[in-house]
C-alpha cells in the first residue's frame, strides 16, 4: 500500500500540467532577472573617461593631490607642439615676379591696339566697333556699351583714360610689393581700385571701364608652398621638448566650480586623485531600484495582462525592447550634456502599444521614464515630460490602423513636450525676461520637434519588425491581409467564389459580435476571410460552390466525403503557413470547426455500416480557446445554416401560433435557429475552452439575429387557410 501510495504521489508530482506550469514560471523568473540586470547595468554604467568629471563642465568638488608626482604631460606637450607648428613664420610662399611684368606688358599692348583701332582710317564706325568687340586679348572682352564709349572719346580723353589705367595697375602691383596672393587680389578688385578711381577726374562710365580692364589683368603670383610649409611645421613641432609637470602633495588640482580641462583630467589621473565614479552604496541603491521596477512591471503584467506572461516569445521581446531603449538613452545622456527632452521615449510607447496593448505601453513607458530621470540625476520634471509625451502618443496612435496615426502621435509628442517644458521653465524663473525666454524657447522647440520626428520615424520603422519577433499581428498587418489583392484571397475569389462570399458574410457577423462584447473585431474580420481557404483545393465538393450543380458526394462513400470535408482545415493550415500568414490567423483556421462532427456523412455511414468510429467523422481541432476563435466558430455555423434554411424556404419571420409550435414543413424563426446552433455548440463542449460568459453569448446571439434579419428578410409563417365545406 505504501509503495502504491508513493507511486501515485510521484505520478501526481510529474503530471504534464505541473511541468508546463513550472516551465512557464521559470521563463517568467528569467525575464524578470533579465530586466533587473539590464536596468541595473544602464543605471551604473559610466564612460571610462568621465570618472565623475566632464571636460568643459564645472567640477562638482575641489580636489588636492594626495602625493608628490612628476610626470610627462602629453596634453601640455601636444598644445605647445601645436602652437609651434602654427607659428606664421612656418609659412613658405613661392613668388613669381614675371607674372605682373608680363601682365603689364599685355595691358600696354591691349591699350596700344585699342588706340590703333580708334585712328584706323580704313574702318568705318561699325568696323571699329566690331574690332573693339573682337579684341584678340584673352584677358578682357569689351561689351558693346564699353566699345562705343571708347570710340566716343576724343584723343585727349582717351589719353587720360589710358594713362590712368596704366598708373593704377602699377600702383596696385606696388602696393603689395609685386607679391599678390588671393587675399590681396580680392582686396584690389573689391576695394582699392574703386577707391583710387573715385579720386580721378574720370566720369562714372570711364571709371567702370578702367576698373574692368585693370581687374582683368591682375593675377596671383604669390602662392603657398604646402610641401615646404608642412616640413617646416613638422620640424618646429619636433623641436619642442616634452613638458614635465611637478605636482606637490596637497597642491590644489581643481576647485569646485572650475571648468574641467583635459590638463586637469591628466593631472588627476597622474596623481591618482581621480574621484571614483560609483561607490558601493550607490551601486546597491541602483540594484534595489532596478529590482523594484522589474517586480512592479511584471506584477502589473501578471495581474492585468496574464496572457502575455505565458507567452515566452512575446515576453522576452518586450523586455528586449525596453532594455534597448534604455541603453540608447544611457548613451544619449552621456554624449548630450543639455536637458535631454529630445529623446524619443514615446517611440517605445507607440511600438509596444501597436504590437501589444496600450496598457502595456503605459507600464513600459512609465518604467523607462523613471529610469531615465534617475540617470539624469533624479530629475522628476524630466520623467514627467517623457512619460506625458508617451501617454499622448499612446492615446493618439491607438490601434494604428492607418499610417497617419504615427504622424499624429509624433505631433502630439511635440506639443506635449513644448507645453510641459514651458510650464516647468516658468515655474522655476524668479525674473522673467523676453530675451532669455526666446533663446530657451528656440532650443526647446527644436528638441521637441526632434523628439516627435524621431518618434514617428522610428516607431513606424520598427513596429512591424518587433511585431514579427514577438509573434504578434498588428492592425496594419491585418489591414494589408484584408485587401482582396492578397494571393490567397485572389485564389479564393477566382476558384471558390461561393466560399469567398460566405467568408465575407461570416466576417460581417463576427465583426459585429466582436464589437458588441469588446473583442478584437479587425482580427476576426481578417480571420473570417481566410478561415476556409482550404476549400480552394477541391471547391466543387462544398455546397458553397456547387451553385445548383449535382452534388458530387452522392456518388461517394461517406468516409471519403467526410475526409474531403475535414481536409479543408488541414489544407487551409498548410496553405496559410506556406503563404506566411501570422500564427494567429492559422489558429483560427484550425479551430473554426473545433472537434465537431461532420454530422450529415456520419448519419449516412450509420445507415450503411454496422461498426462506425465516430472519430473518423470529427474535425482534428483544437477547440477554440479565445473569445475571437469562439465567435468565428459560431458565425461560421450560423451563416451557413441560415443561408441553407433560407434557400430551402424554411426560414420564417415569426410564428403565427404559439412560440413552441413547429411549422408543418420544419420552418423555424431566425431567433430559434441561431439559439439552437449556439446551444448545440455549448452542449457539445466546443466552447468549454473559450473564455466566453453566458451574458456574452446572449449578446452574440442578439447581434447575429439583428444582422441576419437585414440580409434574408424571412417570410411570415401564415396560419393555414380554413376550408369550409
C-alpha positions as CSV (number, residue, x, y, z in Angstrom):
1,X,0.0,0.0,0.0
2,X,2.8,2.4,0.9
3,X,4.6,1.6,-2.4
4,X,1.3,2.2,-4.3
5,X,0.8,5.5,-2.5
6,X,4.3,6.6,-3.3
7,X,3.7,5.6,-6.9
8,X,0.5,7.7,-7.1
9,X,2.2,10.6,-5.4
10,X,5.1,10.5,-7.9
11,X,2.7,10.4,-10.8
12,X,0.8,13.4,-9.5
13,X,4.0,15.3,-9.0
14,X,5.2,14.8,-12.5
15,X,2.0,15.5,-14.3
16,X,2.5,17.3,-17.6
17,X,0.4,20.2,-16.3
18,X,2.7,20.7,-13.4
19,X,5.8,20.5,-15.6
20,X,4.3,23.1,-18.0
21,X,3.5,25.4,-15.1
22,X,7.0,25.0,-13.8
23,X,8.5,25.9,-17.2
24,X,6.2,28.9,-17.5
25,X,7.3,30.1,-14.1
26,X,11.0,29.6,-15.0
27,X,10.6,31.7,-18.1
28,X,8.9,34.4,-16.1
29,X,11.6,34.5,-13.5
30,X,14.3,34.5,-16.2
31,X,12.6,37.5,-17.9
32,X,12.4,39.4,-14.5
33,X,16.1,38.7,-13.9
34,X,17.0,39.9,-17.4
35,X,15.1,43.1,-17.0
36,X,16.5,43.7,-13.5
37,X,20.1,43.1,-14.7
38,X,19.6,45.3,-17.7
39,X,18.2,48.3,-15.7
40,X,20.9,47.9,-13.1
41,X,23.6,47.9,-15.8
42,X,22.3,51.1,-17.5
43,X,22.0,52.9,-14.2
44,X,25.5,52.1,-13.1
45,X,27.3,52.4,-16.5
46,X,29.8,55.3,-16.8
47,X,32.2,56.2,-19.6
48,X,35.8,55.3,-18.7
49,X,37.0,58.8,-19.3
50,X,34.2,60.5,-17.4
51,X,35.1,59.4,-13.8
52,X,32.6,61.8,-12.3
53,X,34.1,64.8,-14.1
54,X,33.2,66.1,-17.5
55,X,35.6,68.2,-19.6
56,X,34.1,71.6,-20.3
57,X,31.7,71.3,-17.3
58,X,32.2,72.8,-13.8
59,X,33.8,70.5,-11.3
60,X,31.4,69.3,-8.6
61,X,34.1,69.4,-5.9
62,X,37.6,70.6,-5.0
63,X,40.5,68.1,-5.3
64,X,44.0,68.2,-4.0
65,X,47.0,66.0,-4.8
66,X,47.5,63.2,-2.3
67,X,51.2,62.8,-3.1
68,X,54.0,64.5,-4.9
69,X,54.3,63.4,-8.5
70,X,56.4,64.3,-11.5
71,X,55.0,63.2,-14.9
72,X,55.3,64.0,-18.6
73,X,52.2,65.8,-19.7
74,X,51.0,64.6,-23.1
75,X,48.3,67.3,-23.1
76,X,50.6,70.2,-22.5
77,X,53.2,68.8,-24.8
78,X,50.7,68.4,-27.6
79,X,49.4,72.0,-27.0
80,X,52.9,73.5,-27.2
81,X,53.8,71.5,-30.3
82,X,50.6,72.7,-31.9
83,X,51.4,76.3,-31.1
84,X,54.9,75.9,-32.5
85,X,53.6,74.3,-35.7
86,X,51.0,77.0,-36.2
87,X,53.5,79.8,-36.0
88,X,53.1,82.1,-39.0
89,X,56.9,82.1,-39.5
90,X,56.5,78.5,-40.7
91,X,54.5,79.5,-43.8
92,X,56.5,79.2,-47.0
93,X,55.4,81.1,-50.1
94,X,56.5,81.0,-53.8
95,X,56.7,84.3,-55.7
96,X,56.8,84.6,-59.5
97,X,57.8,88.3,-60.3
98,X,57.5,87.7,-64.0
99,X,53.7,87.4,-63.9
100,X,52.9,91.1,-63.0
101,X,55.5,92.3,-65.5
102,X,54.1,90.1,-68.3
103,X,50.6,91.2,-67.4
104,X,51.8,94.9,-67.5
105,X,53.2,94.3,-71.0
106,X,49.9,92.6,-72.1
107,X,47.9,95.5,-70.8
108,X,50.1,98.0,-72.6
109,X,49.7,96.1,-75.8
110,X,46.0,96.0,-75.5
111,X,45.8,99.7,-74.9
112,X,48.0,100.3,-78.0
113,X,45.8,98.1,-80.1
114,X,42.7,100.0,-79.0
115,X,44.4,103.3,-79.9
116,X,45.2,102.0,-83.4
117,X,41.6,100.8,-83.9
118,X,40.4,104.3,-82.9
119,X,42.6,106.0,-85.5
120,X,42.4,103.4,-88.3
121,X,41.2,105.3,-91.4
122,X,40.3,102.1,-93.3
123,X,37.5,101.3,-90.8
124,X,34.1,102.9,-90.6
125,X,32.2,103.3,-87.3
126,X,30.7,99.8,-87.4
127,X,34.1,98.3,-88.3
128,X,35.8,100.0,-85.4
129,X,33.0,98.9,-83.0
130,X,33.3,95.3,-84.3
131,X,37.1,95.3,-83.9
132,X,36.9,96.5,-80.3
133,X,34.3,93.8,-79.6
134,X,36.6,91.2,-81.1
135,X,40.0,92.1,-79.5
136,X,42.4,89.2,-79.6
137,X,43.3,89.5,-75.9
138,X,42.0,86.6,-73.8
139,X,42.1,88.7,-70.6
140,X,39.3,91.1,-71.4
141,X,36.3,91.3,-73.6
142,X,34.6,94.6,-74.0
143,X,30.8,95.0,-74.1
144,X,29.0,97.0,-76.8
145,X,28.5,99.9,-74.5
146,X,32.1,100.0,-73.5
147,X,33.3,99.8,-77.1
148,X,31.0,102.8,-78.0
149,X,32.4,104.7,-75.0
150,X,35.9,104.2,-76.2
151,X,35.0,105.4,-79.7
152,X,33.2,108.4,-78.4
153,X,36.2,109.8,-76.5
154,X,38.4,112.4,-78.1
155,X,42.1,112.0,-78.2
156,X,42.7,113.9,-75.0
157,X,40.1,112.0,-73.0
158,X,41.4,108.7,-74.4
159,X,45.0,109.6,-73.5
160,X,43.9,110.5,-69.9
161,X,42.0,107.2,-69.6
162,X,44.9,105.2,-71.0
163,X,47.4,106.9,-68.6
164,X,45.1,106.3,-65.6
165,X,44.7,102.6,-66.4
166,X,48.5,102.1,-66.6
167,X,49.3,104.1,-63.5
168,X,46.6,102.4,-61.4
169,X,47.8,99.0,-62.5
170,X,51.4,99.9,-61.4
171,X,50.0,101.3,-58.1
172,X,48.2,98.1,-57.4
173,X,51.2,95.9,-58.0
174,X,53.5,98.2,-56.0
175,X,51.1,98.2,-53.0
176,X,51.8,94.6,-52.4
177,X,55.4,94.7,-53.5
178,X,54.9,92.6,-56.6
179,X,53.6,89.7,-54.4
180,X,49.8,89.4,-55.0
181,X,48.1,86.4,-53.3
182,X,44.4,85.5,-53.3
183,X,43.6,87.8,-50.4
184,X,45.4,90.7,-51.9
185,X,43.8,90.2,-55.3
186,X,40.3,90.2,-53.7
187,X,41.1,93.4,-51.8
188,X,42.3,95.1,-55.0
189,X,39.3,94.2,-57.0
190,X,36.7,94.8,-54.3
191,X,38.0,97.9,-52.6
192,X,41.2,99.6,-53.7
193,X,40.5,100.0,-57.4
194,X,37.1,101.6,-56.7
195,X,38.7,103.9,-54.1
196,X,41.5,105.0,-56.3
197,X,39.3,105.6,-59.4
198,X,37.0,107.7,-57.2
199,X,39.8,110.2,-56.8
200,X,40.3,110.7,-60.5
201,X,38.6,113.1,-62.9
202,X,37.0,110.3,-64.9
203,X,33.3,110.2,-65.2
204,X,31.4,107.1,-63.8
205,X,31.3,105.2,-67.1
206,X,35.0,105.7,-67.7
207,X,35.8,104.6,-64.1
208,X,33.8,101.4,-64.7
209,X,35.6,100.7,-68.0
210,X,39.0,101.4,-66.3
211,X,38.2,99.1,-63.4
212,X,37.1,96.3,-65.8
213,X,40.4,96.5,-67.8
214,X,42.7,96.7,-64.8
215,X,41.0,93.9,-62.8
216,X,41.2,91.7,-65.9
217,X,45.0,91.9,-65.9
218,X,45.6,91.4,-62.2
219,X,46.9,87.9,-61.5
220,X,48.0,86.0,-58.4
221,X,51.8,85.5,-58.3
222,X,52.3,84.5,-54.6
223,X,51.2,81.0,-53.6
224,X,51.6,78.9,-50.6
225,X,54.2,76.1,-50.9
226,X,52.3,73.4,-49.0
227,X,55.2,70.8,-49.0
228,X,57.8,73.2,-47.6
229,X,55.3,74.6,-45.1
230,X,54.4,71.1,-43.7
231,X,58.1,70.3,-43.5
232,X,58.8,73.4,-41.5
233,X,55.8,72.9,-39.2
234,X,56.9,69.3,-38.5
235,X,60.4,70.4,-37.7
236,X,59.1,73.2,-35.4
237,X,56.8,70.7,-33.6
238,X,59.6,68.1,-33.3
239,X,61.9,70.7,-31.6
240,X,59.5,71.2,-28.7
241,X,60.7,69.1,-25.8
242,X,58.2,67.0,-23.7
243,X,56.7,69.0,-20.9
244,X,57.3,67.8,-17.4
245,X,54.9,68.7,-14.7
246,X,55.6,68.6,-10.9
247,X,52.7,68.3,-8.5
248,X,53.3,68.8,-4.8
249,X,51.5,66.9,-2.1
250,X,48.5,68.9,-1.0
251,X,48.5,71.1,-4.1
252,X,45.1,72.2,-5.3
253,X,44.5,70.5,-8.7
254,X,41.0,71.8,-9.3
255,X,38.5,73.9,-7.4
256,X,34.8,73.4,-7.1
257,X,33.0,75.3,-9.9
258,X,36.2,75.5,-12.1
259,X,35.8,74.4,-15.7
260,X,37.4,71.0,-16.2
261,X,40.1,70.8,-18.9
262,X,42.0,67.9,-20.3
263,X,45.0,69.0,-18.4
264,X,43.0,68.7,-15.1
265,X,41.9,65.2,-16.0
266,X,45.5,64.2,-16.9
267,X,46.9,65.6,-13.6
268,X,44.2,63.9,-11.6
269,X,45.0,60.6,-13.3
270,X,48.7,61.0,-12.8
271,X,48.3,61.7,-9.1
272,X,45.7,59.1,-8.5
273,X,43.3,61.7,-7.3
274,X,40.6,61.0,-9.9
275,X,37.3,60.5,-8.0
276,X,35.7,57.1,-8.2
277,X,32.6,57.3,-10.4
278,X,30.4,55.0,-8.3
279,X,30.5,53.8,-4.7
280,X,29.1,50.6,-3.2
281,X,26.1,52.4,-1.5
282,X,25.1,53.9,-4.8
283,X,25.6,50.7,-6.6
284,X,23.4,48.8,-4.2
285,X,20.8,51.5,-4.3
286,X,20.6,51.2,-8.1
287,X,20.3,47.5,-7.8
288,X,17.4,47.8,-5.4
289,X,15.7,50.3,-7.6
290,X,16.1,48.0,-10.6
291,X,14.6,45.1,-8.6
292,X,11.6,47.2,-7.5
293,X,10.9,48.5,-11.0
294,X,11.2,45.0,-12.5
295,X,9.0,43.4,-9.9
296,X,6.4,46.2,-10.3
297,X,6.2,45.8,-14.1
298,X,5.9,42.0,-14.0
299,X,3.4,42.2,-11.2
300,X,1.3,44.6,-13.3
301,X,1.5,42.2,-16.3
302,X,0.7,39.2,-14.2
303,X,-2.5,40.8,-12.8
304,X,-3.7,42.8,-15.8
305,X,-2.1,41.0,-18.8
306,X,-1.8,37.4,-17.7
307,X,-1.8,36.1,-21.3
308,X,1.5,37.9,-22.1
309,X,3.3,36.4,-19.1
310,X,2.5,33.0,-20.5
311,X,3.9,33.8,-24.0
312,X,7.7,33.4,-23.6
313,X,8.5,34.8,-27.1
314,X,6.4,38.0,-26.7
315,X,7.6,38.5,-23.1
316,X,11.3,38.4,-24.0
317,X,10.8,40.7,-27.0
318,X,9.0,43.2,-24.7
319,X,11.9,43.0,-22.2
320,X,14.5,43.4,-25.0
321,X,12.7,46.4,-26.5
322,X,12.6,48.1,-23.1
323,X,16.3,47.4,-22.5
324,X,17.4,48.6,-25.9
325,X,15.5,51.8,-25.4
326,X,17.2,52.3,-22.0
327,X,20.7,51.6,-23.5
328,X,20.1,54.2,-26.2
329,X,19.0,56.7,-23.5
330,X,22.1,55.9,-21.5
331,X,24.4,56.6,-24.5
332,X,22.5,59.7,-25.4
333,X,22.7,61.2,-21.9
334,X,26.5,60.5,-21.8
335,X,27.0,62.3,-25.1
336,X,24.4,65.1,-24.8
337,X,25.0,67.5,-21.8
338,X,21.8,69.6,-22.0
339,X,18.4,68.6,-20.8
340,X,17.5,65.5,-23.0
341,X,13.9,66.3,-23.9
342,X,14.8,65.3,-27.4
343,X,15.0,61.6,-26.5
344,X,12.1,59.8,-28.2
345,X,10.8,57.7,-25.3
346,X,7.4,57.8,-26.9
347,X,8.8,55.5,-29.6
348,X,8.8,52.7,-27.0
349,X,5.2,53.5,-26.0
350,X,4.0,53.6,-29.6
351,X,5.7,50.3,-30.6
352,X,4.5,48.5,-27.5
353,X,1.0,49.8,-27.9
354,X,0.8,48.8,-31.6
355,X,2.3,45.4,-31.1
356,X,0.8,44.5,-27.7
357,X,-1.7,46.8,-25.9
358,X,-1.9,50.4,-24.7
359,X,-1.9,49.2,-21.1
360,X,1.5,47.5,-21.6
361,X,2.7,50.7,-23.4
362,X,1.7,52.8,-20.4
363,X,3.6,50.5,-18.0
364,X,6.7,50.2,-20.1
365,X,7.0,53.9,-20.8
366,X,6.5,54.7,-17.1
367,X,9.3,52.4,-16.1
368,X,11.6,53.8,-18.8
369,X,10.8,57.4,-17.8
370,X,11.7,56.7,-14.1
371,X,15.0,55.1,-15.1
372,X,16.0,57.9,-17.4
373,X,15.2,60.5,-14.8
374,X,17.4,58.7,-12.3
375,X,20.2,58.6,-14.9
376,X,19.8,62.4,-15.2
377,X,20.3,63.0,-11.5
378,X,16.8,62.2,-10.2
379,X,15.2,64.8,-12.5
380,X,11.5,64.5,-11.7
381,X,10.4,67.1,-14.3
382,X,12.2,65.1,-17.0
383,X,10.3,62.0,-16.0
384,X,7.0,63.8,-16.1
385,X,7.8,65.3,-19.6
386,X,8.9,62.0,-21.1
387,X,6.0,60.0,-19.6
388,X,3.4,62.6,-20.6
389,X,4.7,62.6,-24.1
390,X,4.5,58.8,-24.2
391,X,0.9,59.0,-22.8
392,X,-0.2,61.4,-25.5
393,X,1.4,59.1,-28.2
394,X,-0.5,56.1,-26.8
395,X,-3.8,57.9,-26.8
396,X,-3.3,59.2,-30.3
397,X,-1.9,56.1,-32.0
398,X,-4.5,53.7,-30.6
399,X,-4.7,50.7,-32.9
400,X,-2.7,52.3,-35.7
401,X,-4.9,51.1,-38.5
402,X,-3.6,54.0,-40.7
403,X,-0.1,55.2,-41.4
404,X,-1.1,58.7,-40.5
405,X,-1.6,57.6,-36.9
406,X,2.1,57.6,-36.4
407,X,2.4,61.1,-37.7
408,X,-0.4,62.3,-35.4
409,X,1.3,60.6,-32.5
410,X,4.6,62.4,-33.3
411,X,2.8,65.8,-33.5
412,X,1.2,65.0,-30.1
413,X,4.6,64.3,-28.6
414,X,6.0,67.6,-29.9
415,X,3.1,69.6,-28.5
416,X,3.2,67.8,-25.1
417,X,6.9,68.3,-24.7
418,X,6.7,72.0,-25.5
419,X,3.7,72.6,-23.2
420,X,5.3,70.9,-20.2
421,X,8.8,72.4,-20.7
422,X,7.3,75.9,-20.8
423,X,5.3,75.1,-17.6
424,X,8.4,73.9,-15.7
425,X,10.6,76.7,-17.0
426,X,8.2,79.4,-16.0
427,X,7.7,77.9,-12.5
428,X,11.5,78.0,-11.9
429,X,12.1,81.6,-13.0
430,X,12.4,84.3,-10.4
431,X,12.8,87.0,-13.0
432,X,11.2,86.7,-16.5
433,X,13.0,88.3,-19.5
434,X,11.7,88.1,-23.0
435,X,15.2,87.6,-24.5
436,X,16.0,84.8,-22.1
437,X,12.7,83.1,-22.8
438,X,13.1,83.4,-26.6
439,X,16.6,81.9,-26.6
440,X,15.4,79.0,-24.4
441,X,12.3,78.5,-26.4
442,X,14.1,78.1,-29.6
443,X,16.2,75.2,-28.2
444,X,13.2,73.6,-26.6
445,X,11.1,73.7,-29.7
446,X,13.8,72.2,-31.8
447,X,14.3,69.4,-29.2
448,X,10.6,68.8,-29.1
449,X,10.4,68.6,-32.9
450,X,13.3,66.2,-32.9
451,X,11.5,64.1,-30.3
452,X,8.3,64.0,-32.3
453,X,10.0,63.4,-35.6
454,X,12.2,60.5,-34.2
455,X,9.1,59.0,-32.6
456,X,7.2,59.0,-35.9
457,X,10.1,57.6,-37.9
458,X,11.4,55.0,-35.5
459,X,8.1,53.7,-34.4
460,X,6.8,53.3,-38.0
461,X,10.1,51.7,-39.0
462,X,10.3,49.3,-36.0
463,X,6.7,48.2,-35.1
464,X,6.5,45.6,-37.9
465,X,9.9,44.1,-37.0
466,X,9.1,44.0,-33.3
467,X,5.7,42.5,-34.0
468,X,7.2,39.7,-36.1
469,X,9.8,39.0,-33.5
470,X,7.1,38.8,-30.8
471,X,4.8,36.7,-32.9
472,X,2.1,39.4,-32.7
473,X,0.0,40.5,-35.6
474,X,-0.6,44.3,-35.8
475,X,-3.5,46.3,-37.0
476,X,-1.6,47.5,-40.1
477,X,-0.7,43.9,-41.0
478,X,-4.3,42.9,-40.6
479,X,-5.4,45.8,-42.9
480,X,-2.9,44.6,-45.5
481,X,-4.1,40.9,-45.2
482,X,-7.7,42.0,-45.7
483,X,-7.1,43.5,-49.1
484,X,-8.6,41.4,-51.9
485,X,-5.3,41.6,-53.9
486,X,-3.6,39.2,-51.4
487,X,-2.7,36.0,-53.3
488,X,-4.8,33.6,-51.1
489,X,-7.8,35.9,-51.3
490,X,-7.4,36.2,-55.1
491,X,-7.2,32.4,-55.3
492,X,-10.4,32.1,-53.1
493,X,-12.3,34.6,-55.3
494,X,-11.2,33.0,-58.5
495,X,-11.5,29.3,-57.7
496,X,-14.2,29.3,-54.9
497,X,-16.3,32.4,-55.3
498,X,-19.2,30.9,-53.2
499,X,-16.8,30.3,-50.3
500,X,-15.4,33.8,-50.6
501,X,-18.9,35.3,-50.3
502,X,-19.6,33.0,-47.4
503,X,-16.3,34.2,-45.8
504,X,-17.3,37.8,-46.2
505,X,-20.7,37.2,-44.7
506,X,-19.0,35.4,-41.7
507,X,-16.7,38.3,-41.4
508,X,-19.6,40.8,-41.1
509,X,-21.3,38.6,-38.4
510,X,-18.1,38.0,-36.5
511,X,-17.0,41.7,-36.6
512,X,-20.4,42.9,-35.3
513,X,-20.4,40.3,-32.5
514,X,-16.8,41.2,-31.5
515,X,-17.7,44.9,-31.2
516,X,-20.6,44.0,-29.0
517,X,-18.5,42.2,-26.4
518,X,-15.3,44.2,-26.8
519,X,-13.2,41.5,-28.7
520,X,-10.8,42.2,-31.5
521,X,-13.1,43.0,-34.4
522,X,-10.4,43.6,-37.0
523,X,-8.6,40.3,-36.2
524,X,-11.9,38.5,-36.5
525,X,-12.8,40.0,-39.9
526,X,-9.4,39.1,-41.4
527,X,-9.6,35.6,-39.9
528,X,-13.0,35.1,-41.4
529,X,-11.7,35.9,-44.8
530,X,-9.0,33.2,-44.6
531,X,-10.8,30.5,-42.4
532,X,-12.0,28.5,-45.4
533,X,-9.1,28.8,-47.9
534,X,-8.6,25.1,-47.7
535,X,-11.7,24.7,-49.8
536,X,-9.8,26.0,-52.8
537,X,-8.1,22.6,-53.1
538,X,-11.5,20.9,-54.0
539,X,-14.0,23.7,-54.3
540,X,-16.7,21.6,-56.1
541,X,-17.0,19.3,-53.1
542,X,-18.5,22.1,-51.0
543,X,-22.1,23.3,-51.3
544,X,-20.9,26.9,-51.3
545,X,-19.5,26.5,-54.8
546,X,-21.9,23.9,-56.4
547,X,-24.4,26.6,-57.4
548,X,-27.2,24.3,-58.4
549,X,-25.0,21.6,-59.9
550,X,-25.3,17.9,-59.0
551,X,-23.8,17.1,-55.6
552,X,-20.6,15.1,-56.2
553,X,-20.9,13.5,-52.8
554,X,-24.0,11.5,-54.0
555,X,-21.6,9.0,-55.7
556,X,-19.0,8.9,-52.9
557,X,-18.6,6.7,-49.8
558,X,-19.5,8.7,-46.6
559,X,-16.0,8.0,-45.2
560,X,-14.4,9.6,-48.3
561,X,-16.8,12.5,-48.3
562,X,-16.2,13.2,-44.6
563,X,-12.4,13.1,-45.1
564,X,-12.7,15.6,-48.0
565,X,-14.7,18.0,-45.9
566,X,-12.4,17.6,-42.9
567,X,-9.3,18.0,-45.1
568,X,-10.2,21.6,-45.9
569,X,-9.0,22.5,-42.4
570,X,-5.7,20.7,-42.7
571,X,-5.1,22.0,-46.2
572,X,-6.0,25.5,-45.1
573,X,-3.4,25.4,-42.3
574,X,-0.7,24.3,-44.8
575,X,-1.6,27.0,-47.3
576,X,-1.7,29.7,-44.6
577,X,1.7,28.8,-43.3
578,X,3.2,28.5,-46.8
579,X,1.9,32.0,-47.5
580,X,3.5,33.3,-44.4
581,X,0.2,34.3,-42.6
582,X,0.6,35.1,-38.9
583,X,0.1,32.2,-36.5
584,X,-3.0,33.9,-35.0
585,X,-4.7,33.6,-38.4
586,X,-3.6,30.0,-38.7
587,X,-5.1,29.2,-35.2
588,X,-8.4,30.5,-36.5
589,X,-8.3,28.1,-39.4
590,X,-7.5,25.2,-37.1
591,X,-10.2,26.0,-34.6
592,X,-13.2,27.2,-36.6
593,X,-14.8,23.7,-36.6
594,X,-13.2,22.7,-33.3
595,X,-13.6,18.9,-32.9
596,X,-17.1,19.0,-34.3
597,X,-18.8,16.1,-36.1
598,X,-19.5,16.0,-39.8
599,X,-23.0,15.1,-39.0
600,X,-24.5,14.5,-42.4
601,X,-22.0,11.9,-43.6
602,X,-21.8,10.4,-40.1
603,X,-25.6,9.7,-40.4
604,X,-25.1,8.2,-43.8
605,X,-22.4,5.9,-42.5
606,X,-24.6,4.8,-39.7
607,X,-27.2,3.7,-42.2
608,X,-24.7,1.8,-44.4
609,X,-22.3,0.2,-41.9
610,X,-22.7,-1.6,-38.6
611,X,-19.4,-0.6,-36.8
612,X,-18.6,3.1,-37.1
613,X,-15.8,5.0,-35.3
614,X,-17.1,8.5,-34.6
615,X,-13.6,9.9,-34.6
616,X,-13.3,9.3,-38.3
617,X,-16.0,11.9,-38.8
618,X,-14.7,14.6,-36.4
619,X,-12.5,17.6,-37.2
620,X,-9.0,17.5,-35.8
621,X,-9.4,20.6,-33.7
622,X,-8.3,22.0,-31.4
623,X,-11.4,23.6,-29.9
624,X,-11.5,27.4,-29.7
625,X,-9.5,28.8,-26.8
626,X,-10.0,32.5,-27.2
627,X,-13.2,34.6,-27.4
628,X,-12.4,35.6,-31.0
629,X,-12.0,31.9,-32.1
630,X,-15.3,31.0,-30.5
631,X,-17.1,33.9,-32.2
632,X,-15.7,32.7,-35.6
633,X,-16.9,29.2,-35.0
634,X,-20.4,30.4,-34.1
635,X,-20.5,32.9,-37.0
636,X,-19.4,30.2,-39.5
637,X,-22.1,27.7,-38.3
638,X,-24.8,30.3,-38.1
639,X,-24.2,31.9,-41.5
640,X,-24.0,28.5,-43.3
641,X,-27.1,27.1,-41.6
642,X,-29.3,30.2,-42.0
643,X,-28.3,30.5,-45.7
644,X,-29.3,26.9,-46.3
645,X,-32.6,27.3,-44.5
646,X,-33.4,30.5,-46.4
647,X,-32.6,28.8,-49.8
648,X,-35.0,26.0,-49.0
649,X,-37.7,28.3,-47.8
650,X,-37.6,27.1,-44.2
651,X,-36.9,30.4,-42.6
652,X,-39.8,32.4,-41.3
653,X,-40.0,35.9,-39.7
654,X,-42.3,34.9,-36.8
655,X,-44.8,32.3,-35.9
656,X,-48.5,32.9,-36.1
657,X,-49.3,30.4,-33.4
658,X,-47.6,29.6,-30.0
659,X,-43.9,30.1,-29.8
660,X,-43.3,26.4,-29.1
661,X,-45.2,25.1,-32.1
662,X,-43.4,23.8,-35.1
663,X,-44.3,24.5,-38.7
664,X,-45.6,21.8,-40.9
665,X,-42.5,21.9,-43.2
666,X,-40.0,22.3,-40.4
667,X,-39.6,26.1,-40.8
668,X,-38.0,28.0,-37.9
669,X,-37.6,31.6,-37.0
670,X,-34.2,33.2,-37.2
671,X,-34.1,33.7,-33.4
672,X,-34.8,30.0,-32.8
673,X,-32.3,28.8,-35.4
674,X,-29.4,31.0,-34.0
675,X,-30.2,30.0,-30.5
676,X,-30.3,26.3,-31.4
677,X,-26.9,26.5,-33.0
678,X,-25.3,28.2,-30.0
679,X,-27.0,25.7,-27.6
680,X,-25.6,22.8,-29.7
681,X,-22.0,24.1,-29.5
682,X,-22.3,24.7,-25.8
683,X,-23.9,21.2,-25.3
684,X,-21.2,19.5,-27.4
685,X,-18.4,21.2,-25.3
686,X,-16.9,23.1,-28.2
687,X,-16.9,26.3,-26.3
688,X,-15.6,24.9,-23.0
689,X,-12.1,26.2,-23.5
690,X,-13.1,29.7,-24.7
691,X,-13.5,32.4,-22.0
692,X,-17.0,33.4,-23.0
693,X,-19.7,34.1,-20.4
694,X,-23.4,33.3,-20.9
695,X,-24.1,37.0,-20.9
696,X,-21.6,37.4,-23.8
697,X,-23.2,34.5,-25.7
698,X,-26.6,36.3,-25.3
699,X,-25.1,39.4,-26.8
700,X,-23.5,37.5,-29.7
701,X,-26.9,35.8,-30.4
702,X,-28.7,39.2,-30.5
703,X,-26.1,40.7,-32.9
704,X,-26.3,37.6,-35.2
705,X,-30.1,37.8,-35.3
706,X,-30.2,41.5,-36.0
707,X,-27.6,41.3,-38.7
708,X,-29.1,38.3,-40.5
709,X,-32.6,39.8,-40.4
710,X,-31.4,42.7,-42.6
711,X,-30.0,40.2,-45.1
712,X,-32.5,37.3,-45.5
713,X,-35.9,39.0,-44.7
714,X,-37.6,35.8,-43.7
715,X,-41.3,35.3,-44.7
716,X,-44.1,35.3,-42.2
717,X,-45.5,31.8,-41.2
718,X,-49.1,32.5,-42.0
719,X,-51.9,30.3,-40.5
720,X,-53.2,27.6,-42.8
721,X,-56.5,28.6,-44.6
722,X,-59.7,27.2,-43.2
723,X,-61.7,25.2,-45.8
724,X,-65.4,25.4,-45.4
725,X,-67.5,22.5,-46.6
